[in-house]
């Protein structure tokens, strides 16, 4: 009996001691984990910075001309590139430009007008590929604008110093409208531009694919296509100074090889084959993917045509003289 009582007393004391022991262990562990966490966090930040610095970073947008890059990343074609490739997604060309100008990225999928603008701002660009980008001038179906001449006294959403700025001038000149009679409204974010169409807040707007497809499906008229002007303005460009570095030059060579593979693959299987990419990367409805023109081809990397470069140079000179 005495023995049993002793056991019970010991058990009761242990019940009281266990919480204290656990608390002391946790306190010691917390002290260690705090210091350990700080150390690991610093190391993780350094490692993340090192990897990001070594990677080839490219600014992209949810536009069809970026599909080869998304495909190459999804199917691990970029794995051969030393340091890897990181795609930085933006919804506005201005944001892509800012990333390039501030050195946050080495390259961008853009257009010749914007690329030349960046050069005028002091960053020499290297044009490594002309893309298949095109823009359609879509009008609000409620505005009942079905011809370019009806843009008189109307608002057109575009981005300043971009292909859409130049194309607005081409559209205006085609029907001989005075510059003061076509109002350029700077709406940089493509999603905001599209929302303005849905809310009947704009008369007309320039849209790239696949947003142009969405607008057409909704019965909004297209009054001009940049391809009608025989212009190829899409371009993949990199900071030239950065690409002169030996390691970057090697990365670029491997990147272009993967890029060409992606273009060949898309041309083989067609745009609709990448339905899930449109859902994941473009936030595009699956039901609309089949409405995207399936005959679109993605050219392998080669420099832009001189005629397009010359046309854009003259436009910049014209803008400077008018200013």
N, C-alpha and C positions, 0 to 999 in steps of 0.2 A: 504493500500500500504506500509506504513511504517512498519507494522507488518510482511508483506511478506519479505521485505528487511532484517529485523532483523533475520528472520528464515534462509534466504539464507546465511547471514553472519555467523551465528552460524554453519550451515552445512559446509561451507567452512573451518572454523576453526577446526571443528571436523575431516575433511578429512586430515588436516595437522597433527592433534594430534594423530590420530589412528595409523599411522605407528610408531610414537615415543613410544606410549604406548605398542604396540606389541613388538617392539624391546626391551623395558625395561623388559617386561614380559619374553621374550625369554632369555634375558641375565641372569635374575634371575634364570630362570628354568635351564639354562645351568650350572650355578654355582652349583646349587643344584644337578643336575643330575650327574655332574662330581664326586662330593664327594660321592653321592649315588652309582654311578657306581663302584667306587673304593671299597666301602664297600661291595657291593653285589659280586663283582668279587672275593675279598678275601674270602668271605663266601662260594662262589661256589667252589673255589679251595680247601678250607679246607674240604668241604662236599664231593667233588669228590675224594680227597685223602683218606678220611675216608672210603668211600664206596669201593674204589679200594683195600685198605689195608685189609678190612674185607672179600672181596670176595676170593674165591678159584680160582686162576689164573693158566691156563694150556696152555702151548705152543703147538700149533698144526700146521700141514702142509696140503696142499691140496692133501692128499693121502687117499686112500680108507679106511685104518684102522682108520681114524679119523671120518668116517661117523657116528658112534653111538653118538659122542659128538655133531656133527652138528644137528643130528636129535633130541637129547635131548634138545638142546637149542631152536631149531625151534618150537618144540611142548611143550615148557615150562615145561619139566620134571625136570629141575633144580630148579624150583621155590620152591621146598621143602628144598633146601639147604640153611641153615642159612648164610646170607651174599651174597648168589648168587654164580654163576660160571661165570667166564669171560674167553673166549677163545682168546688167542693171536696168530694170524696167521702169520707164517713165510714161506718163500720159500726154506730155507736151514736149514739142521740139525745143522750146526755150530751156526746159529743164535738162534736156540732153546736152544742149550747147554749154550750159553752165557747168555741167559735170566735166566736159572736155576742157573748157577754158581754165578751170580750177585744178586740172590734173587728177580728178577723181577717177577718170577712166582714160584708157589709151585710145579708144576709138568709138565710133558711133555710126548707126545706120541713120542717114540723114538725106538731104538733097543738095544739089550743087549750089543752090542759092544760099543756103544756110552755111555750107562749108566755106564758100568764098567769103561770106560775112565774117566767119571766125578768123579767116586769114587776115582780113582787114583789121581785126582786133588784135593781131599780133601772134596768132598761132598758126604756123604753116602746117597744112594738112597734106597727107598722102592719100590719093584716091586709088584704092586697090581693087574696087569692083563697082561696076554699074549695076544697079538692081532693077527689078521689073516694076518698081513703084509707079502707080498712076493715080490720078485724082479725078473725081467726077464732081461737076458743079450741080448740086441737087437743089431743087427749089421746093419750098413748102407747098404741098398740094392745095392748101387752102388759099394760097396767094394767087393761084391760077397763072403762074408764070411758066410758059412753055417755049419761049424763044428768048435768045440773048437780048434782043432789043427791048424786051419788057423789063430788063433790069434797071431801066431809067428810074431814078429816085427810089431805089431799093437798097437794102442792107445785105452785104455779103460777108459771112463769117470766114476768116482766114487767119494766117499768122504772118506778121510783118517779117520782111527779109527772108521769105521762104518761097518754095515753089508755088504755094497758093497765092502769095502776093503777086508774083510774076504772072501767074496764069489769070488772075483777075484783070490785070492790065491787058493781057492778050485777048481775053473775052470782050473787054470794053472796046479795044481798038478794032476788033473784028466787025463790030456793028456801029463803029464811029460814034460812040457815046462820049460826052465830055467827062473828064476825070471827076469833076465836082458832082456829077449826076449819079455816080455809083459809089455808095458809101461802104468803105472797107471797115469792118468791125473786127478788132483783134480778139479772137477767142482761141487761146492756145491749147487748152485741154480738149482732147477729142471727145471725151465723154460729156463734158459740159456743152460742147458744140452740138452733139447729138441730142442732148436733153433739151436744148433750145428749140430744135426742130420739133421734137415731140410735144413741147409746150406752146408751139405756135409763136415763138418769140423772135424768129428770124425769117427773113424772106428767102434767102439762099445761103448755101454753105458748101465749102469744098470738103469732100470726104475721101479718104483712101479706103481700100479694101481692108477688112471685111465690112466696115461700117457702111460703106456705099451700098453693099448688098442689102443690108438691113433696111436702109432708107428706100431702096427700090421695091423691096417686098411690101413695104407699107404704102406703095403707090405714089411716092413722091417723084416727080419728073426729073430727068437728067437732061440739062440743056447744053452741057459741054463735057467732053472727055479730054483729058490732057493728051491722050494718044492721037486725038484728031489734029492736034497742033504739031504732030511729028516730033515731039520732044521727049527725051528720056532723061529725066532729072534726078532719079533716085541714085544714091551713091553710098558706098561703105567706105568711110575715111578714118584715118588714124593720125595721131600727132606725129609729124615727120621726125621731129627731134628725138622723140622717145624711140621710134622705130629704127633709128640709126645705131642704137646700142646693140651690141653683138647678140646678147641673150634675147632681146626683143625681136630682132630680125629673124632669129631661129624660130621663135614662137609664131611669128607672123607667117612664116613659110609653112609650118605645120598646121596652123589655123586655116589657111587658104586651101590646103589639101582636104581637110575635113569639111570645109564649107562647100567645096566642089562635089564631094561625095554626097552631101546632103541634098544639093540641087539635083544631082543625077537621080537620087532615090525618089524625090518628090515628083520629078518628071516621069519616072517609071510607074509609080503607083497612083499618082493623082492627089489633088488637094484633099478630097473627101476621105482619103485613107487615114488622115490625121485628125479625125473628128474629135478624139479625146483631147488632143492638144488645143484645139479651138475652145473646148469647154474649160480646160484648166488654165491655159495661158491667156486666152483672149476674153474669157468670160462670155463666150458667144453661145447662143442657144444651138443645141445639136440639130434642131429642126431646120435651122437656117444654113447649115454647112453645105447641103446639097445645092443651095441656090447660088453659092459662089461659083463664078465661071470656072468650069473644070478644064478648060483648054489653056489656062495660064501656064506659061513655061518659066522656069527659073534658070537664067543664064549662068554659066560658070564665070568665075572671077576674071574680069578684064577691065582695063581702064575705060572711063567714060569716052564717048565719042567727042572728037574735037569740035564738031558743029554745035553740040550742046554746051560745051564749055564756052565757046565763043559767044553764043546767044546770051548766056547768063552774064558774061563779062560786059556785054553791051548794055544789058538791062541795068546792071549796077552803075555803069557810067551815066546812063540816062537818068537814073534816080538821083545821082549826085548832082547832075546839072540842073535838074528841076528843083532840087533843094536849095 
